[in-house]
């Protein structure tokens, strides 16, 4: 089951599930301990395991998304050797979500800095993949062509912007104007 919009508090969080099956009430309970900060969300797109950087930043598994397809680049593949050289954290860029897709992130209201991490995994020419990114309906990245921005294939690229969250939700929409949109990771940190 997935419950979107549930915020965990720092420390202990009690979870209790109850169902009536065949007239009998069944209950199960557990405790989740949350040691993170509710003002920081890091997601590694296209990855179900998540990743911790060499600086100790934890990127969780791909969730809160709608649409798109998860894909990956094998770092042992000889075609990926440029990814290992071009990015300080190659594992951050070895998976991605591709297509037209959205992320709907439950956040506390306030001001945040959003950093999006991109890699061009397959396009081989400028203009082959061009897309926009909207945050809560406002276009914040227009006509992004990663290949053109970094001058080649499989090189890490980031874009950051401030955003104010209201009503407890940040929606990030990725829509291609040519090819398919792509995202490797996102970070949302309270300012």
N, C-alpha and C positions, 0 to 999 in steps of 0.2 A: 504494500500500500504506500501511497505517496500523499502526504498532506502538505500542500503548498500554503505558504503564508504563516507557518508556525515559527515563532521566534523562541529560541532557547535562552534561558537566563544563565549567567555565569554561575558555575557550581552545579548543584544537584537539580535535576529535572525529573519529576515522577511522571511516568506514562502508564495509563491504565486503559485496557481495551475490554469492552464487554459486548457480548453477542447473545442473542436468544436463538438457539438451534434445537428444533424438535421440542419446543416448550421448555427446555432447560436453559438456565442462564449460565453462560461460561465467561470466566474473567481471567485475564492474564495481566501482569504488571511487571514493570522493570524501571530501573533508574538510569538515566543518561547523565554523565558528568560532562559539562561543557567548560573547557578551559580556554577557549578562544575569546575573541571580542565580537560582540554583535555588530560592531561598527566596521568590520572588515570581512569581505567576501572575496575569495579567490577560487576560480574555477579553471580547470584544465580541460578545454573543449575536446570532445571525442575520446576521452579516456575514462574508464570506469574505476581505475585504481588511484588516481591522483598522483601527486609528485611533490617532493620537498626540495627546494633549491639549495645550492651550496651555502647560501646566506641564512638558511633555516626558514624560509617562507613556504608555508604549506598551501598548495593548490589542491583543492578537493576535486572529487570526481565530477564528471559532466552531469549537471542536473539543472532543473528549472528551465529547460529548453522546450521549444515546440517547433517541429519541422527539422529539415536538414538531415544529413547523414554523417555518422561518425566515420572517420578514416584515420590512417596512420602512415608514417614513414618509418621503415625499419632502419635503425642507426647502423645495423650490421650490413645493410645493403650498400654495395660499392657506389651506387648512384646517390646515396645520401651523405657521402664523405664531405661535401661542401656544407651541409647543414651543421655537421660537427665542428667545422672550422669557423663558420660564419657567425655562430651564436655563442655567447658566453655560457648559456644554459641550453644546450641542444635538446635535452629531454623535454623542455618546456614547449618546444616546437615540433615534436615528433608525432603529435596527434592533432586533429582539427575537426571542426564541424563545417560542412560544405552544403551549399544550396541556398534557398531562401528560408530563413529561420529566425526565431526570436528567443530571447531569454526574459523571463518574468521573475525578478528577484525580490523576495520579501526583505525590506530594509526598514529600519527605524527612520522616521522623518528627519531630515536634516540635509546638510551640504556634504557632498562627497567628491572625491577625485576618482574618475574612472580611467583606467589604463587598459587598452586593448592590445593584445599581442597577436601579430599576424606572421604568416610565412606563405610564400608562393610555392606550393608543393609540386605543381605540374606544368603550369603555363610556360611557354617558351618564347613568347614575344610580348612586347608592349601592346596594351589594348585588348589582350585575349580575355582578361578577367577584370571587370570594372564594377564596383558596387558602392552603395550608400549605406550609412549606419544612422539610425534614428534612435534618440533617447527620449522616451515618453512623448513620442510623436514629433519631435523637433529634429531635423537633419543636423547632425553634428560632424559627420564625415561625408563629404560629397565626392563622387567619382574617384574612389580609391582604386588605384592600379598598383598593387604591391610590386610587381615586376619592374615597373617604371620607377617607383619610389626608392627601391634598393639597388636597382641596376642588375637584376638577375634572379635566378632561381634559388629557392631554399635558403634565404637569408632572413633572419629575424628582424621584425619591424614593429615599432610601437607607436600608438597615438593616444594622447591623454587629453582629458577635458573635465571641467567642473560640471556638476549637475546638482540640482536641488530635488530631493525626494519628498513628495507629499503623498498622503494617503497610504503610506507603507509599502509602496511598490515602485520598482524601477524596471521599465520595459526597454530592452535593447532589441531593435529590429535590423536585420541584415538583409538587404534586397539588392540583387544584381541588376545592372542595366545591360551587362554583356557577360556571358559565361555564368559563373556561380559565385556567390559570396563565400568567404572563408574566414574562420577565426580559430586561433590556437589556444588562447587563454584570455581571461579577463580578471582584473583586480578592481575592487571597489573599496575605497578606504575613506572613512569619515575625516573631514578636514577640521 
